[in-house]
Amino acid sequence: MNWLIYGMVYLGSALMIFNIYSYVQYARRLQEKKDWGKERLYLHIPIILLVLFLLGYLAVGIFGKPDLIISGILFGGSIFVFIIFQLIQFITQRVQENEHLEAELKAAEESTKTKNALLSSISHEMRTPMNAIIGLDFIARQRQDLHPETRRQLEKIDESARHLMALIDNILDMSDIDSGHIVIKQDTFSLTDLLENINVILRGQCIAKDLYYSYSVIGTLDDFYVGDQGKLRQVLLSLLDNAIKFTESGTITFLTEQIESAGNSRTLRFIINDTGNGINPKFLPKIFDKFTQEDTTSTDRYGGIGLSLAVTKNIVELMDGTINAASDKGIGSTFTVTVKLGASDRKTSPRTQMQAHPPINVFAEKKPKGEIISADASPALEPEAAIEIPDAEPEEPEQEKENIPAEQPKGNRILIVEDVDLNAEILADLLEMEDFSSERAENGEIAVNMFKDNPTNYYDAILMDLRMPVMDGLNAARNIRALDRPDASSIPIIALTANASFDDRQNVIEAGMNSHLSKPIDSDLLFETLKKLIPDRKTV
């Protein structure tokens, strides 16, 4: 029995020595991570206590006559200290890891803020001169006496400028997606009008490249849907632009179909087929990765930085949809997009445009190159895929269907708030082309004073830049909204600015503005926005 008693005493002493050694190493690590100063004395107290425990163990073992109970208590005390110390080390390690992760997270957040601020600044500085280039180019192309060669050169300038803007937009979109800031709106819009607008754009591009363009709507479409019209337009134009870019000769086919209708949900499918260069099937799984292109020669020849498909895929997924690609090298590619939209209360009777099953590879009948082949001019198909066109139902007048004025109100007075002379001049010229009159304020403070000094309803809308000296656009909008007069809360204020990030759009909404349009100015979108926001009335 004595061997057991003295064995536990000396084993407990050995374990206590290990505990002292471990704690000394632990205290050194703590001092390396932080300068404790005078507080380091607190780290020495446990060492003193443990040494006293050890001396007590040895004294009992050498000079005392321990029994089984005392030896058990001494051995158990060493085990208890060992367990407690292991728990303290474990907890300390977890705390340090969490602090490290929090520090990394904070650094990442700061890096994201810095990156977004940099991108916003770069976007602003690039959009401002691009606004002048695109705006002046658009105004110049409206002249009827242009020499054909001059017109062609101006069209090339516009094409190159818009290509550069697409790259800027893709970078900003990916930044918003990575930071989780991109938002899918839920607005009511006409899909038919959206598709018609896309077809007008595509027709011009196909004519320029001497391509056939086939457009078909299969089955029935509702007149109105609920969703993000801008994001859907961006997805379709991105895929169609790529199809045209990588097709040197042949056909671009665009098919639209509503494939599911359940309650307030509508599922639409868009199929875009081309007879272009195609993609190696081995590379297909990578095409939606960021900054990925099949080879460097296509980068040099066709431009781009490998972001458009990555942005497109992310937007489609945010719209609760899917995107798939099929391709063969040298034969062509087919992109299939499905998105879910909401049913609109403004929906009238469905418009039957075509009745057929969606063909995957449709080739246009050989008509004059660049001509759109749509529901009224169906593409030539093989017999088993022929499309039958039923008698068209009479369409309601556009004015009644949209429940908005059929024509843009004429004679409305717009207040332009813009500090850059050239931008203000371009904007005034664009408005004048649509019979709008305009007045200009060089900064937000002048704009507020001009609004106050004129009678109620003198201005029908305000186009507000954001970055200006003296008073910026956000504060100017807040000050106008705070005025004690009837039109202060109702006048449409449209942010027309080179700031295009998510945070900028949120700031615009919080400042009480009605809409956010980014520079360079899209004249069609500008007048469409004015048409929606300005009531059908003349200026006072």
Stockholm file with secondary structure:
# STOCKHOLM 1.0

chainA/1-540         MNWLIYGMVYLGSALMIFNIYSYVQYARRLQEKKDWGKERLYLHIPIILLVLFLLGYLAVGIFGKPDLIISGILFGGSIFVFIIFQLIQFITQRVQENEHLEAELKAAEESTKTKNALLSSISHEMRTPMNAIIGLDFIARQRQDLHPETRRQLEKIDESARHLMALIDNILDMSDIDSGHIVIKQDTFSLTDLLENINVILRGQCIAKDLYYSYSVIGTLDDFYVGDQGKLRQVLLSLLDNAIKFTESGTITFLTEQIESAGNSRTLRFIINDTGNGINPKFLPKIFDKFTQEDTTSTDRYGGIGLSLAVTKNIVELMDGTINAASDKGIGSTFTVTVKLGASDRKTSPRTQMQAHPPINVFAEKKPKGEIISADASPALEPEAAIEIPDAEPEEPEQEKENIPAEQPKGNRILIVEDVDLNAEILADLLEMEDFSSERAENGEIAVNMFKDNPTNYYDAILMDLRMPVMDGLNAARNIRALDRPDASSIPIIALTANASFDDRQNVIEAGMNSHLSKPIDSDLLFETLKKLIPDRKTV
#=GR chainA/1-540 SS CHHHHHHHHHHHHHHHHHHHHHHHHHHHHHHHHSCCGGGHHHHHHHHHHHHHHHHHHHHHHHHSCCCHHHHHHHHHHHHHHHHHHHHHHHHHHHHHHHHHHHHHHHHHHHHHHHHHHHHHHHHHHHHHHHHHHHHHHHHHHTCTTCCHHHHHHHHHHHHHHHHHHHHHHHHHHHHHHHTTCCCCCCEEECHHHHHHHHHHHHHHHHHHHTCEEEEEEEEEECSCEEECHHHHHHHHHHHHHHHHHTCSSSEEEEEEEEEEEETTEEEEEEEEEECSSCCCTTTGGGTTSTTCCSCHHHHHHHCCCSCHHHHHHHHHHHTTCEEEEEEETTTEEEEEEEEEEEECTTCCSCEEEEBSCCCSSCCCCCCSTTCEECTTSCCCCCGGGCCBCCCCCCCCCHHHHHTSCSSCCSSCEEEEECSCHHHHHHHHHHHHHTTCEEEEESSHHHHHHHHHHSCTTSCSEEEECSSCSSSCHHHHHHHHHTSSSGGGTTSCEEEEESCCSHHHHHHHHHTTCSEEEESSCCHHHHHHHHHHHSCSCCCC
#=GC SS_cons         CHHHHHHHHHHHHHHHHHHHHHHHHHHHHHHHHSCCGGGHHHHHHHHHHHHHHHHHHHHHHHHSCCCHHHHHHHHHHHHHHHHHHHHHHHHHHHHHHHHHHHHHHHHHHHHHHHHHHHHHHHHHHHHHHHHHHHHHHHHHHTCTTCCHHHHHHHHHHHHHHHHHHHHHHHHHHHHHHHTTCCCCCCEEECHHHHHHHHHHHHHHHHHHHTCEEEEEEEEEECSCEEECHHHHHHHHHHHHHHHHHTCSSSEEEEEEEEEEEETTEEEEEEEEEECSSCCCTTTGGGTTSTTCCSCHHHHHHHCCCSCHHHHHHHHHHHTTCEEEEEEETTTEEEEEEEEEEEECTTCCSCEEEEBSCCCSSCCCCCCSTTCEECTTSCCCCCGGGCCBCCCCCCCCCHHHHHTSCSSCCSSCEEEEECSCHHHHHHHHHHHHHTTCEEEEESSHHHHHHHHHHSCTTSCSEEEECSSCSSSCHHHHHHHHHTSSSGGGTTSCEEEEESCCSHHHHHHHHHTTCSEEEESSCCHHHHHHHHHHHSCSCCCC
//
